[in-house]
């Protein structure tokens, strides 16, 4: 038995057989439409964007399918930066544990903290976290389109696929197992929640400024 276990481990290491798919970092968040996202790099361990709203697709790049006979869910995790340490996701937890999920890997606090600070969130001591079910499937690996408007600077988004077992709407209790997830570099942080003025608004602003200048000039010359 021991010899067989060593042989299987060696074959996995050599790539002769596939390792289990659970917890693999193969889910991508890909920005779409007018949303412009910068790749992870520098102070950012995640992708970053200043686009509002943020539009992207969630997809699984390795083609792993939902286990036969099961329903799988596509989830978006939302991280809200907090200055204090009261949030569920902090230096003592992983993101997946904070969400109550099992079999997820990575998702440590430090990379997210650094990206959120780099995005302009100020001091980040922890995150409040929640997840939203974006869709379910029983076969294949669908891409899910998402449009969301961040509410705070430094708000983060990660994604994962969960095996919900025989629960057709992924409302099982306890939670199912994470099948695939985004790595930190494929996740996303928002650096700006302000909206860009429309051209008409910019025109009105320019007219108002010219009017104010005229009144001031008249007062000074009069």
C-alpha positions in Angstrom: 0.0 0.0 0.0 2.8 2.4 1.0 4.7 1.5 -2.2 1.5 2.2 -4.3 1.0 5.6 -2.6 4.6 6.6 -3.3 4.2 5.6 -6.9 1.0 7.6 -7.4 2.6 10.6 -5.8 5.6 10.3 -8.1 3.4 10.0 -11.2 1.5 13.1 -10.2 4.7 15.0 -9.7 5.9 13.9 -13.2 2.6 14.8 -14.7 1.8 11.3 -15.8 -1.6 11.4 -14.1 -3.7 14.4 -13.2 -4.0 15.7 -9.7 -7.5 16.3 -8.3 -9.2 19.4 -9.6 -10.4 20.7 -6.3 -9.0 24.1 -5.3 -7.2 24.8 -8.6 -6.5 28.5 -9.4 -7.9 28.3 -12.9 -10.9 30.7 -12.8 -10.4 34.0 -14.7 -12.0 37.4 -14.3 -11.7 39.0 -17.8 -12.8 42.6 -18.2 -15.2 43.4 -21.0 -16.8 46.3 -22.8 -15.6 49.7 -21.7 -14.0 48.3 -18.5 -10.3 48.7 -18.7 -8.3 46.5 -16.3 -4.6 46.6 -15.6 -2.8 43.3 -15.0 -1.4 42.5 -11.6 2.0 44.0 -11.0 3.9 46.4 -8.9 2.0 47.2 -5.8 -1.0 45.2 -7.1 -1.2 41.5 -6.6 -4.6 41.6 -8.4 -5.9 43.1 -11.6 -7.1 46.7 -11.0 -9.6 49.0 -12.6 -11.0 52.5 -12.3 -13.9 51.8 -14.6 -17.5 52.4 -13.3 -19.5 50.2 -13.6 -17.2 47.2 -13.8 -18.1 44.6 -16.4 -16.3 41.3 -16.8 -16.8 37.6 -17.4 -16.1 34.7 -15.0 -14.7 31.7 -16.8 -12.7 28.5 -16.1 -9.6 28.3 -18.2 -8.8 24.6 -17.7 -12.0 23.2 -19.0 -12.7 21.2 -15.8 -16.3 20.0 -15.8 -18.8 19.8 -13.0 -18.8 16.2 -11.5 -21.3 14.0 -13.2 -24.7 14.1 -11.6 -23.9 17.2 -9.5 -24.9 20.8 -9.9 -22.1 23.4 -9.7 -22.4 27.1 -8.9 -20.4 30.1 -10.2 -19.9 32.6 -7.3 -18.5 36.1 -7.1 -16.9 37.0 -3.7 -17.0 40.6 -2.7 -14.4 42.1 -0.3 -15.1 45.4 1.4 -12.0 47.0 3.0 -12.2 48.0 6.7 -9.8 50.2 8.7 -10.4 48.1 11.8 -9.8 44.4 12.5 -13.4 43.4 12.9 -13.9 41.9 9.5 -14.2 38.2 8.9 -11.2 38.2 6.5 -8.0 39.3 8.2 -4.4 38.3 8.7 -5.5 35.2 10.6 -7.8 33.7 8.0 -8.0 32.9 4.3 -10.7 34.4 2.1 -12.3 31.0 1.5 -12.4 30.2 5.2 -13.9 33.6 5.9 -16.7 32.8 3.4 -17.3 29.4 5.1 -16.1 27.5 2.0 -14.0 24.4 2.0 -11.2 23.1 -0.3 -10.2 26.5 -1.5 -6.5 27.4 -1.5 -4.4 30.6 -1.3 -6.5 33.8 -0.9 -4.3 35.1 1.9 -4.9 38.5 3.5 -1.6 40.2 2.8 -1.9 40.3 -1.1 -5.5 41.6 -0.9 -4.5 44.2 1.8 -1.6 45.4 -0.4 -3.8 45.7 -3.5 -6.6 47.5 -1.7 -4.1 50.0 -0.2 -2.5 50.6 -3.6 -6.0 51.3 -5.0 -6.3 54.1 -2.5 -8.3 52.6 0.3 -6.0 53.9 3.0 -5.3 51.7 6.0 -6.9 48.3 5.6 -7.1 46.1 8.8 -9.5 43.5 7.5 -12.3 42.9 5.0 -16.0 42.1 5.3 -16.8 39.5 2.8 -19.9 38.1 1.0 -20.6 35.9 -2.0 -23.2 36.1 -4.7 -24.4 33.1 -6.8 -24.1 34.2 -10.4 -25.3 31.0 -12.1 -25.5 27.2 -11.9 -24.7 24.5 -14.4 -24.5 20.7 -14.6 -22.0 20.2 -17.4 -19.4 22.2 -19.3 -17.7 25.3 -17.9 -19.9 28.3 -18.7 -18.7 31.9 -18.8 -20.9 34.2 -16.7 -21.2 37.9 -17.6 -21.2 40.3 -14.6 -21.8 44.0 -14.3 -21.3 45.6 -10.8 -20.8 49.1 -9.4 -18.2 49.3 -6.6 -19.3 51.2 -3.5 -15.9 51.9 -1.9 -12.4 52.4 -3.1 -10.3 49.3 -2.8 -13.4 46.9 -3.1 -12.3 43.5 -4.3 -13.8 40.8 -6.4 -12.7 37.1 -6.6 -14.6 34.2 -8.2 -15.0 30.5 -7.6 -16.9 27.4 -8.9 -18.5 25.3 -6.2 -19.7 21.7 -6.4 -23.2 21.9 -4.9 -23.8 18.1 -5.0 -27.4 17.2 -5.6 -28.7 20.6 -4.6 -30.1 21.9 -7.9 -30.0 25.6 -6.8 -26.9 25.5 -4.6 -28.7 26.1 -1.3 -27.1 23.1 0.4 -26.1 23.2 4.0 -23.3 22.9 4.8 -21.5 24.5 1.9 -20.2 22.4 -0.9 -16.6 22.2 -2.0 -14.7 24.7 -4.1 -13.8 23.1 -7.4 -11.9 26.0 -9.0 -11.1 29.6 -8.1 -9.3 32.7 -9.1 -5.7 33.2 -8.1 -4.9 36.6 -6.6 -3.5 37.8 -9.9 -6.8 36.9 -11.7 -9.0 38.6 -9.1 -9.9 42.3 -9.3 -9.7 45.5 -7.2 -11.5 48.8 -7.9 -9.5 52.0 -7.4 -12.1 54.6 -8.0 -15.9 54.7 -7.4 -16.5 58.2 -8.9 -18.3 58.4 -12.2 -16.9 60.3 -15.2 -19.1 63.3 -16.2 -21.0 62.9 -19.4 -20.1 65.3 -22.3 -23.3 67.3 -21.8 -22.5 67.7 -18.1 -19.0 68.8 -18.9 -20.5 71.4 -21.3 -22.7 72.8 -18.6 -19.8 72.9 -16.2 -17.8 74.9 -18.7 -20.6 77.3 -19.3 -21.0 77.8 -15.5 -17.3 78.5 -15.1 -17.3 81.1 -17.9 -20.3 82.8 -16.4 -18.7 83.0 -13.0 -15.5 84.4 -14.6 -17.5 87.1 -16.4 -19.3 88.2 -13.2 -16.0 88.3 -11.3 -14.2 90.2 -14.1 -17.1 92.7 -14.2 -17.0 93.2 -10.5 -13.2 93.8 -10.5 -13.3 96.2 -13.4 -16.4 98.0 -12.1 
